[in-house]
Amino acid sequence: KEAGDRAHLIAVLYNSVARYVAGAATLLEELGGDRADEIFVFGQAAKDQHLNSLVCMMTGRRLITSTGFTASALSSLALLVHEGECDRQDCLDLIRKASGVSTYSRA
């Protein structure tokens, strides 16, 4: 319920290493799949500002990049959501407030 009010997301993991891909994929599966108005970018890919700006322009979506999340942190978050210890919106808010987070928006 209230799914329409919540941000959907996809992972963009262009040059991320396998462990980031696995951790982020697990989290995204728990958070609701690939319908996106926000795109979350984790791992190495989050550090490429030029590429992220380009993806933001091409997709027209807000990009939230996080260099501060390890694969184990992503997996732990996924587990908390899966077990009902942390609700989906709280989890997204946590990611948005983490260290190393940048937001790209189309002007």
KOLFI-681068 format. One record per residue: residue number from 1; x, y, z of N, C-alpha, C in turn. Coordinates in nm, 2 decimals. Layout:
% residues N
@n=NUM	n.xx=X	n.yy=Y	n.zz=Z	ca.xx=X	ca.yy=Y	ca.zz=Z	c.xx=X	c.yy=Y	c.zz=Z
...
This chain:
% residues 107
@n=1	n.xx=0.08	n.yy=-0.12	n.zz=0.00	ca.xx=0.00	ca.yy=0.00	ca.zz=0.00	c.xx=0.09	c.yy=0.12	c.zz=0.00
@n=2	n.xx=0.03	n.yy=0.24	n.zz=-0.04	ca.xx=0.10	ca.yy=0.36	ca.zz=-0.06	c.xx=0.22	c.yy=0.36	c.zz=-0.15
@n=3	n.xx=0.22	n.yy=0.25	n.zz=-0.23	ca.xx=0.34	ca.yy=0.23	ca.zz=-0.32	c.xx=0.36	c.yy=0.35	c.zz=-0.41
@n=4	n.xx=0.25	n.yy=0.42	n.zz=-0.46	ca.xx=0.25	ca.yy=0.53	ca.zz=-0.54	c.xx=0.32	c.yy=0.65	c.zz=-0.48
@n=5	n.xx=0.32	n.yy=0.66	n.zz=-0.35	ca.xx=0.38	ca.yy=0.77	ca.zz=-0.28	c.xx=0.53	c.yy=0.75	c.zz=-0.26
@n=6	n.xx=0.58	n.yy=0.63	n.zz=-0.28	ca.xx=0.72	ca.yy=0.60	ca.zz=-0.25	c.xx=0.81	c.yy=0.60	c.zz=-0.37
@n=7	n.xx=0.93	n.yy=0.63	n.zz=-0.34	ca.xx=1.03	ca.yy=0.63	ca.zz=-0.45	c.xx=1.06	c.yy=0.48	c.zz=-0.49
@n=8	n.xx=1.06	n.yy=0.46	n.zz=-0.62	ca.xx=1.11	ca.yy=0.33	ca.zz=-0.67	c.xx=1.25	c.yy=0.35	c.zz=-0.72
@n=9	n.xx=1.32	n.yy=0.24	n.zz=-0.73	ca.xx=1.46	ca.yy=0.26	ca.zz=-0.77	c.xx=1.51	c.yy=0.14	c.zz=-0.85
@n=10	n.xx=1.62	n.yy=0.17	n.zz=-0.92	ca.xx=1.70	ca.yy=0.07	ca.zz=-0.98	c.xx=1.84	c.yy=0.09	c.zz=-0.95
@n=11	n.xx=1.92	n.yy=-0.01	n.zz=-0.96	ca.xx=2.07	ca.yy=0.00	ca.zz=-0.94	c.xx=2.13	c.yy=0.03	c.zz=-1.08
@n=12	n.xx=2.22	n.yy=0.12	n.zz=-1.08	ca.xx=2.30	ca.yy=0.14	ca.zz=-1.20	c.xx=2.45	c.yy=0.11	c.zz=-1.15
@n=13	n.xx=2.50	n.yy=0.00	n.zz=-1.20	ca.xx=2.63	ca.yy=-0.05	ca.zz=-1.15	c.xx=2.72	c.yy=-0.07	c.zz=-1.27
@n=14	n.xx=2.75	n.yy=0.04	n.zz=-1.34	ca.xx=2.83	ca.yy=0.02	ca.zz=-1.46	c.xx=2.96	c.yy=-0.04	c.zz=-1.44
@n=15	n.xx=3.05	n.yy=0.02	n.zz=-1.36	ca.xx=3.18	ca.yy=-0.04	ca.zz=-1.34	c.xx=3.20	c.yy=-0.09	c.zz=-1.20
@n=16	n.xx=3.10	n.yy=-0.14	n.zz=-1.13	ca.xx=3.11	ca.yy=-0.18	ca.zz=-1.00	c.xx=3.17	c.yy=-0.33	c.zz=-1.00
@n=17	n.xx=3.24	n.yy=-0.36	n.zz=-0.89	ca.xx=3.29	ca.yy=-0.49	ca.zz=-0.87	c.xx=3.17	c.yy=-0.58	c.zz=-0.83
@n=18	n.xx=3.19	n.yy=-0.71	n.zz=-0.85	ca.xx=3.09	ca.yy=-0.81	ca.zz=-0.83	c.xx=3.02	c.yy=-0.80	c.zz=-0.69
@n=19	n.xx=3.10	n.yy=-0.78	n.zz=-0.58	ca.xx=3.04	ca.yy=-0.78	ca.zz=-0.45	c.xx=2.94	c.yy=-0.67	c.zz=-0.43
@n=20	n.xx=2.97	n.yy=-0.55	n.zz=-0.49	ca.xx=2.87	ca.yy=-0.44	ca.zz=-0.49	c.xx=2.75	c.yy=-0.48	c.zz=-0.56
@n=21	n.xx=2.76	n.yy=-0.54	n.zz=-0.68	ca.xx=2.65	ca.yy=-0.58	ca.zz=-0.76	c.xx=2.56	c.yy=-0.67	c.zz=-0.68
@n=22	n.xx=2.62	n.yy=-0.77	n.zz=-0.61	ca.xx=2.54	ca.yy=-0.87	ca.zz=-0.53	c.xx=2.47	c.yy=-0.80	c.zz=-0.42
@n=23	n.xx=2.54	n.yy=-0.72	n.zz=-0.34	ca.xx=2.49	ca.yy=-0.65	ca.zz=-0.23	c.xx=2.37	c.yy=-0.55	c.zz=-0.27
@n=24	n.xx=2.40	n.yy=-0.48	n.zz=-0.37	ca.xx=2.29	ca.yy=-0.38	ca.zz=-0.41	c.xx=2.17	c.yy=-0.45	c.zz=-0.47
@n=25	n.xx=2.20	n.yy=-0.56	n.zz=-0.55	ca.xx=2.09	ca.yy=-0.63	ca.zz=-0.61	c.xx=2.00	c.yy=-0.69	c.zz=-0.50
@n=26	n.xx=2.06	n.yy=-0.74	n.zz=-0.39	ca.xx=1.98	ca.yy=-0.80	ca.zz=-0.28	c.xx=1.89	c.yy=-0.69	c.zz=-0.22
@n=27	n.xx=1.95	n.yy=-0.58	n.zz=-0.20	ca.xx=1.88	ca.yy=-0.47	ca.zz=-0.13	c.xx=1.77	c.yy=-0.42	c.zz=-0.22
@n=28	n.xx=1.79	n.yy=-0.41	n.zz=-0.35	ca.xx=1.69	ca.yy=-0.35	ca.zz=-0.44	c.xx=1.58	c.yy=-0.45	c.zz=-0.46
@n=29	n.xx=1.61	n.yy=-0.58	n.zz=-0.45	ca.xx=1.50	ca.yy=-0.68	ca.zz=-0.46	c.xx=1.41	c.yy=-0.66	c.zz=-0.34
@n=30	n.xx=1.46	n.yy=-0.64	n.zz=-0.22	ca.xx=1.38	ca.yy=-0.62	ca.zz=-0.10	c.xx=1.31	c.yy=-0.49	c.zz=-0.11
@n=31	n.xx=1.36	n.yy=-0.39	n.zz=-0.17	ca.xx=1.30	ca.yy=-0.25	ca.zz=-0.17	c.xx=1.20	c.yy=-0.23	c.zz=-0.28
@n=32	n.xx=1.19	n.yy=-0.32	n.zz=-0.37	ca.xx=1.07	ca.yy=-0.31	ca.zz=-0.46	c.xx=1.10	c.yy=-0.30	c.zz=-0.61
@n=33	n.xx=1.22	n.yy=-0.36	n.zz=-0.65	ca.xx=1.23	ca.yy=-0.38	ca.zz=-0.80	c.xx=1.28	c.yy=-0.27	c.zz=-0.88
@n=34	n.xx=1.24	n.yy=-0.26	n.zz=-1.00	ca.xx=1.31	ca.yy=-0.17	ca.zz=-1.10	c.xx=1.22	c.yy=-0.06	c.zz=-1.16
@n=35	n.xx=1.11	n.yy=-0.03	n.zz=-1.10	ca.xx=1.03	ca.yy=0.09	ca.zz=-1.14	c.xx=1.10	c.yy=0.21	c.zz=-1.08
@n=36	n.xx=1.14	n.yy=0.31	n.zz=-1.15	ca.xx=1.23	ca.yy=0.41	ca.zz=-1.09	c.xx=1.19	c.yy=0.55	c.zz=-1.12
@n=37	n.xx=1.18	n.yy=0.63	n.zz=-1.01	ca.xx=1.19	ca.yy=0.77	ca.zz=-1.03	c.xx=1.32	c.yy=0.83	c.zz=-0.96
@n=38	n.xx=1.38	n.yy=0.74	n.zz=-0.89	ca.xx=1.51	ca.yy=0.77	ca.zz=-0.83	c.xx=1.60	c.yy=0.65	c.zz=-0.87
@n=39	n.xx=1.72	n.yy=0.68	n.zz=-0.90	ca.xx=1.82	ca.yy=0.57	ca.zz=-0.93	c.xx=1.93	c.yy=0.58	c.zz=-0.83
@n=40	n.xx=1.95	n.yy=0.47	n.zz=-0.76	ca.xx=2.05	ca.yy=0.46	ca.zz=-0.66	c.xx=2.18	c.yy=0.40	c.zz=-0.72
@n=41	n.xx=2.29	n.yy=0.46	n.zz=-0.70	ca.xx=2.42	ca.yy=0.41	ca.zz=-0.75	c.xx=2.51	c.yy=0.38	c.zz=-0.64
@n=42	n.xx=2.56	n.yy=0.26	n.zz=-0.63	ca.xx=2.65	ca.yy=0.22	ca.zz=-0.52	c.xx=2.79	c.yy=0.19	c.zz=-0.58
@n=43	n.xx=2.89	n.yy=0.19	n.zz=-0.48	ca.xx=3.02	ca.yy=0.13	ca.zz=-0.52	c.xx=3.10	c.yy=0.22	c.zz=-0.60
@n=44	n.xx=3.19	n.yy=0.16	n.zz=-0.69	ca.xx=3.28	ca.yy=0.24	ca.zz=-0.77	c.xx=3.21	c.yy=0.34	c.zz=-0.86
@n=45	n.xx=3.10	n.yy=0.29	n.zz=-0.91	ca.xx=3.02	ca.yy=0.38	ca.zz=-1.01	c.xx=2.98	c.yy=0.51	c.zz=-0.95
@n=46	n.xx=2.96	n.yy=0.51	n.zz=-0.82	ca.xx=2.91	ca.yy=0.63	ca.zz=-0.75	c.xx=3.02	c.yy=0.74	c.zz=-0.75
@n=47	n.xx=3.14	n.yy=0.71	n.zz=-0.78	ca.xx=3.25	ca.yy=0.80	ca.zz=-0.78	c.xx=3.27	c.yy=0.88	c.zz=-0.91
@n=48	n.xx=3.20	n.yy=0.83	n.zz=-1.02	ca.xx=3.22	ca.yy=0.89	ca.zz=-1.15	c.xx=3.12	c.yy=1.00	c.zz=-1.17
@n=49	n.xx=3.16	n.yy=1.12	n.zz=-1.14	ca.xx=3.06	ca.yy=1.23	ca.zz=-1.14	c.xx=3.02	c.yy=1.26	c.zz=-1.29
@n=50	n.xx=3.11	n.yy=1.25	n.zz=-1.38	ca.xx=3.07	ca.yy=1.28	ca.zz=-1.52	c.xx=2.97	c.yy=1.18	c.zz=-1.57
@n=51	n.xx=2.99	n.yy=1.06	n.zz=-1.54	ca.xx=2.90	ca.yy=0.95	ca.zz=-1.59	c.xx=2.77	c.yy=0.96	c.zz=-1.52
@n=52	n.xx=2.77	n.yy=0.99	n.zz=-1.39	ca.xx=2.64	ca.yy=1.01	ca.zz=-1.32	c.xx=2.56	c.yy=1.13	c.zz=-1.37
@n=53	n.xx=2.63	n.yy=1.23	n.zz=-1.40	ca.xx=2.56	ca.yy=1.35	ca.zz=-1.46	c.xx=2.49	c.yy=1.32	c.zz=-1.59
@n=54	n.xx=2.57	n.yy=1.24	n.zz=-1.67	ca.xx=2.52	ca.yy=1.20	ca.zz=-1.80	c.xx=2.40	c.yy=1.11	c.zz=-1.79
@n=55	n.xx=2.40	n.yy=1.01	n.zz=-1.70	ca.xx=2.29	ca.yy=0.92	ca.zz=-1.68	c.xx=2.17	c.yy=1.00	c.zz=-1.63
@n=56	n.xx=2.19	n.yy=1.09	n.zz=-1.54	ca.xx=2.08	ca.yy=1.18	ca.zz=-1.49	c.xx=2.01	c.yy=1.25	c.zz=-1.61
@n=57	n.xx=2.09	n.yy=1.31	n.zz=-1.70	ca.xx=2.04	ca.yy=1.38	ca.zz=-1.81	c.xx=1.97	c.yy=1.29	c.zz=-1.91
@n=58	n.xx=2.02	n.yy=1.17	n.zz=-1.93	ca.xx=1.96	ca.yy=1.08	ca.zz=-2.03	c.xx=1.83	c.yy=1.02	c.zz=-1.98
@n=59	n.xx=1.83	n.yy=0.99	n.zz=-1.85	ca.xx=1.71	ca.yy=0.92	ca.zz=-1.79	c.xx=1.60	c.yy=1.02	c.zz=-1.74
@n=60	n.xx=1.64	n.yy=1.14	n.zz=-1.71	ca.xx=1.55	ca.yy=1.24	ca.zz=-1.65	c.xx=1.51	c.yy=1.21	c.zz=-1.51
@n=61	n.xx=1.58	n.yy=1.12	n.zz=-1.45	ca.xx=1.55	ca.yy=1.08	ca.zz=-1.31	c.xx=1.66	c.yy=1.13	c.zz=-1.22
@n=62	n.xx=1.62	n.yy=1.15	n.zz=-1.09	ca.xx=1.71	ca.yy=1.19	ca.zz=-0.99	c.xx=1.80	c.yy=1.07	c.zz=-0.96
@n=63	n.xx=1.93	n.yy=1.10	n.zz=-0.95	ca.xx=2.03	ca.yy=1.00	ca.zz=-0.91	c.xx=2.08	c.yy=1.02	c.zz=-0.77
@n=64	n.xx=2.08	n.yy=0.92	n.zz=-0.69	ca.xx=2.14	ca.yy=0.93	ca.zz=-0.56	c.xx=2.26	c.yy=0.84	c.zz=-0.55
@n=65	n.xx=2.38	n.yy=0.89	n.zz=-0.54	ca.xx=2.50	ca.yy=0.81	ca.zz=-0.54	c.xx=2.55	c.yy=0.79	c.zz=-0.40
@n=66	n.xx=2.60	n.yy=0.67	n.zz=-0.37	ca.xx=2.65	ca.yy=0.65	ca.zz=-0.23	c.xx=2.78	c.yy=0.57	c.zz=-0.24
@n=67	n.xx=2.89	n.yy=0.64	n.zz=-0.21	ca.xx=3.02	ca.yy=0.57	ca.zz=-0.20	c.xx=3.04	c.yy=0.51	c.zz=-0.06
@n=68	n.xx=2.96	n.yy=0.54	n.zz=0.03	ca.xx=2.98	ca.yy=0.50	ca.zz=0.17	c.xx=2.92	c.yy=0.36	c.zz=0.21
@n=69	n.xx=2.87	n.yy=0.29	n.zz=0.11	ca.xx=2.81	ca.yy=0.16	ca.zz=0.14	c.xx=2.89	c.yy=0.05	c.zz=0.09
@n=70	n.xx=2.93	n.yy=-0.04	n.zz=0.18	ca.xx=2.99	ca.yy=-0.17	ca.zz=0.13	c.xx=2.89	c.yy=-0.27	c.zz=0.10
@n=71	n.xx=2.93	n.yy=-0.38	n.zz=0.04	ca.xx=2.84	ca.yy=-0.49	ca.zz=0.00	c.xx=2.78	c.yy=-0.54	c.zz=0.13
@n=72	n.xx=2.85	n.yy=-0.56	n.zz=0.24	ca.xx=2.80	ca.yy=-0.61	ca.zz=0.36	c.xx=2.70	c.yy=-0.52	c.zz=0.42
@n=73	n.xx=2.72	n.yy=-0.39	n.zz=0.41	ca.xx=2.62	ca.yy=-0.29	ca.zz=0.46	c.xx=2.49	c.yy=-0.30	c.zz=0.38
@n=74	n.xx=2.50	n.yy=-0.32	n.zz=0.25	ca.xx=2.38	ca.yy=-0.33	ca.zz=0.17	c.xx=2.31	c.yy=-0.46	c.zz=0.20
@n=75	n.xx=2.38	n.yy=-0.57	n.zz=0.22	ca.xx=2.32	ca.yy=-0.70	ca.zz=0.25	c.xx=2.25	c.yy=-0.69	c.zz=0.39
@n=76	n.xx=2.31	n.yy=-0.62	n.zz=0.48	ca.xx=2.25	ca.yy=-0.61	ca.zz=0.61	c.xx=2.12	c.yy=-0.53	c.zz=0.61
@n=77	n.xx=2.12	n.yy=-0.42	n.zz=0.53	ca.xx=2.00	ca.yy=-0.34	ca.zz=0.51	c.xx=1.89	c.yy=-0.43	c.zz=0.45
@n=78	n.xx=1.93	n.yy=-0.51	n.zz=0.35	ca.xx=1.83	ca.yy=-0.59	ca.zz=0.28	c.xx=1.77	c.yy=-0.69	c.zz=0.38
@n=79	n.xx=1.85	n.yy=-0.75	n.zz=0.47	ca.xx=1.80	ca.yy=-0.84	ca.zz=0.57	c.xx=1.71	c.yy=-0.78	c.zz=0.66
@n=80	n.xx=1.74	n.yy=-0.65	n.zz=0.71	ca.xx=1.65	ca.yy=-0.58	ca.zz=0.80	c.xx=1.52	c.yy=-0.55	c.zz=0.74
@n=81	n.xx=1.52	n.yy=-0.52	n.zz=0.61	ca.xx=1.39	ca.yy=-0.49	ca.zz=0.54	c.xx=1.31	c.yy=-0.62	c.zz=0.53
@n=82	n.xx=1.38	n.yy=-0.73	n.zz=0.49	ca.xx=1.32	ca.yy=-0.86	ca.zz=0.47	c.xx=1.26	c.yy=-0.91	c.zz=0.59
@n=83	n.xx=1.32	n.yy=-0.89	n.zz=0.71	ca.xx=1.27	ca.yy=-0.94	ca.zz=0.83	c.xx=1.17	c.yy=-0.85	c.zz=0.90
@n=84	n.xx=1.14	n.yy=-0.73	n.zz=0.83	ca.xx=1.05	ca.yy=-0.64	ca.zz=0.89	c.xx=1.10	c.yy=-0.56	c.zz=1.00
@n=85	n.xx=1.23	n.yy=-0.56	n.zz=1.02	ca.xx=1.29	ca.yy=-0.48	ca.zz=1.13	c.xx=1.30	c.yy=-0.33	c.zz=1.09
@n=86	n.xx=1.30	n.yy=-0.31	n.zz=0.96	ca.xx=1.32	ca.yy=-0.17	ca.zz=0.91	c.xx=1.23	c.yy=-0.16	c.zz=0.79
@n=87	n.xx=1.15	n.yy=-0.05	n.zz=0.79	ca.xx=1.05	ca.yy=-0.04	ca.zz=0.68	c.xx=1.12	c.yy=0.02	c.zz=0.56
@n=88	n.xx=1.06	n.yy=0.00	n.zz=0.44	ca.xx=1.12	ca.yy=0.04	ca.zz=0.32	c.xx=1.16	c.yy=0.19	c.zz=0.31
@n=89	n.xx=1.07	n.yy=0.27	n.zz=0.35	ca.xx=1.09	ca.yy=0.42	ca.zz=0.35	c.xx=1.21	c.yy=0.45	c.zz=0.44
@n=90	n.xx=1.21	n.yy=0.39	n.zz=0.56	ca.xx=1.32	ca.yy=0.42	ca.zz=0.66	c.xx=1.45	c.yy=0.38	c.zz=0.59
@n=91	n.xx=1.45	n.yy=0.27	n.zz=0.52	ca.xx=1.58	ca.yy=0.23	ca.zz=0.46	c.xx=1.62	c.yy=0.32	c.zz=0.36
@n=92	n.xx=1.53	n.yy=0.37	n.zz=0.27	ca.xx=1.57	ca.yy=0.47	ca.zz=0.17	c.xx=1.62	c.yy=0.60	c.zz=0.23
@n=93	n.xx=1.55	n.yy=0.64	n.zz=0.34	ca.xx=1.60	ca.yy=0.76	ca.zz=0.41	c.xx=1.74	c.yy=0.75	c.zz=0.47
@n=94	n.xx=1.77	n.yy=0.63	n.zz=0.52	ca.xx=1.90	ca.yy=0.60	ca.zz=0.57	c.xx=2.00	c.yy=0.61	c.zz=0.46
@n=95	n.xx=1.97	n.yy=0.55	n.zz=0.35	ca.xx=2.07	ca.yy=0.56	ca.zz=0.23	c.xx=2.09	c.yy=0.71	c.zz=0.19
@n=96	n.xx=1.98	n.yy=0.79	n.zz=0.19	ca.xx=1.99	ca.yy=0.93	ca.zz=0.15	c.xx=2.08	c.yy=1.01	c.zz=0.25
@n=97	n.xx=2.08	n.yy=0.97	n.zz=0.37	ca.xx=2.15	ca.yy=1.05	ca.zz=0.48	c.xx=2.29	c.yy=0.99	c.zz=0.51
@n=98	n.xx=2.33	n.yy=0.89	n.zz=0.44	ca.xx=2.46	ca.yy=0.82	ca.zz=0.47	c.xx=2.58	c.yy=0.91	c.zz=0.42
@n=99	n.xx=2.69	n.yy=0.88	n.zz=0.47	ca.xx=2.81	ca.yy=0.96	ca.zz=0.43	c.xx=2.84	c.yy=0.92	c.zz=0.28
@n=100	n.xx=2.90	n.yy=1.02	n.zz=0.21	ca.xx=2.94	ca.yy=0.99	ca.zz=0.07	c.xx=2.83	c.yy=0.99	c.zz=-0.02
@n=101	n.xx=2.71	n.yy=1.06	n.zz=0.01	ca.xx=2.60	ca.yy=1.06	ca.zz=-0.07	c.xx=2.59	c.yy=1.19	c.zz=-0.15
@n=102	n.xx=2.57	n.yy=1.18	n.zz=-0.28	ca.xx=2.55	ca.yy=1.30	ca.zz=-0.37	c.xx=2.42	c.yy=1.28	c.zz=-0.44
@n=103	n.xx=2.35	n.yy=1.39	n.zz=-0.48	ca.xx=2.23	ca.yy=1.38	ca.zz=-0.55	c.xx=2.24	c.yy=1.46	c.zz=-0.68
@n=104	n.xx=2.20	n.yy=1.40	n.zz=-0.79	ca.xx=2.20	ca.yy=1.46	ca.zz=-0.92	c.xx=2.06	c.yy=1.48	c.zz=-0.97
@n=105	n.xx=2.02	n.yy=1.60	n.zz=-1.00	ca.xx=1.88	ca.yy=1.63	ca.zz=-1.05	c.xx=1.89	c.yy=1.71	c.zz=-1.18
@n=106	n.xx=1.80	n.yy=1.68	n.zz=-1.27	ca.xx=1.79	ca.yy=1.76	ca.zz=-1.39	c.xx=1.74	c.yy=1.90	c.zz=-1.36
@n=107	n.xx=1.80	n.yy=2.00	n.zz=-1.41	ca.xx=1.76	ca.yy=2.14	ca.zz=-1.38	c.xx=1.63	c.yy=2.17	c.zz=-1.45
